Amino acid sequence: MEFDGFDWDGGNREKCQKHGVSIAEIESMFARRVLIVDDPDNSEQEPRYRAIGTTSAGRTAFVVFTRRGSLIRPVSARYMHRKEIDRYEKDNSEL
C-alpha cells in the first residue's frame, strides 16, 4: 500500500499510545513489510484496515487505520500477544 505519510492529531495520537505503542514504532512498522486486511465490520463511515507487522524495536504490533487521501490515519494500536504472534507467523510464513 502506497502512502505519503501519517495523519496525527490529539484524538488518534492519544488512543494509539494508550497500549504503550509509540508513534515512532507505529510509523516504523509501515516502513517494513506488513500484512494489511480489510476491517469491514469496524466502521460504517469510512473503510478501515488492520495491519500486522514488526516495529523498529522488533515487537509485533496490530494497528487499525483508515486512509485520508494519501495519508494513513492510525485509529488504534497495540502489541500482539504470543498466541496471536504464533498464529500470524504460521499463517504468513512468506512474510
C-alpha positions in Angstrom: 0.0 0.0 0.0 1.5 3.3 -1.1 1.0 6.4 1.1 2.6 9.8 1.6 2.7 10.0 5.4 0.6 9.9 8.5 -2.4 11.9 9.8 -1.9 12.5 13.5 -3.9 14.7 15.9 -4.7 14.7 19.6 -7.5 12.2 19.1 -5.7 9.3 17.4 -2.3 10.0 18.9 -3.6 9.5 22.5 -5.7 6.5 21.6 -2.8 4.7 19.8 -0.4 5.3 22.6 -2.9 4.0 25.2 -1.5 0.5 24.9 2.2 1.6 25.0 2.9 1.6 21.3 4.8 4.8 20.4 4.1 7.0 17.4 7.6 6.2 16.1 7.0 2.4 16.4 3.7 2.7 14.5 5.3 4.6 11.7 8.3 2.3 11.6 6.0 -0.7 11.2 4.7 0.7 7.9 8.2 1.2 6.6 8.5 -2.6 6.7 6.5 -5.4 5.2 3.1 -5.6 6.8 0.0 -7.7 6.3 -3.0 -5.5 5.6 -6.6 -6.7 5.5 -9.9 -5.0 5.3 -11.8 -4.5 8.5 -15.4 -4.0 7.2 -17.2 -4.6 10.5 -15.4 -1.8 12.3 -16.8 1.4 10.8 -19.8 2.4 8.7 -18.4 5.9 8.0 -15.1 5.1 6.2 -13.2 1.9 5.2 -11.0 0.6 8.0 -8.0 -1.7 7.7 -5.9 -3.9 10.0 -2.2 -4.0 9.7 0.1 -6.6 11.4 3.8 -6.2 11.3 7.0 -5.7 13.3 8.1 -2.3 14.7 11.7 -1.0 14.6 12.0 -2.3 18.2 11.3 -5.8 16.9 7.9 -6.1 18.6 4.9 -7.4 16.6 2.0 -4.9 16.6 -1.6 -4.7 15.4 -2.8 -1.3 14.0 -6.3 -0.4 12.9 -6.2 2.5 10.4 -8.1 4.3 7.7 -6.9 6.3 4.7 -7.3 10.1 4.5 -6.4 10.8 0.9 -2.8 9.6 0.6 -2.2 9.6 4.3 -2.6 6.7 6.8 -4.6 7.7 9.9 -4.0 5.2 12.7 -7.0 4.7 14.8 -5.8 2.2 17.4 -2.6 0.2 18.1 -1.4 -2.5 20.5 1.3 -5.1 20.8 0.2 -8.6 19.9 0.1 -11.5 22.4 2.3 -14.5 22.0 -0.6 -16.7 20.8 -1.6 -14.2 18.2 2.0 -13.9 17.0 2.4 -17.6 16.7 -0.8 -17.8 14.6 0.3 -14.8 12.5 3.7 -16.4 11.8 2.2 -19.8 11.0 -0.4 -18.3 8.6 2.1 -15.9 6.9 5.4 -17.7 6.7 6.2 -16.0 3.4 6.4 -12.6 5.2 
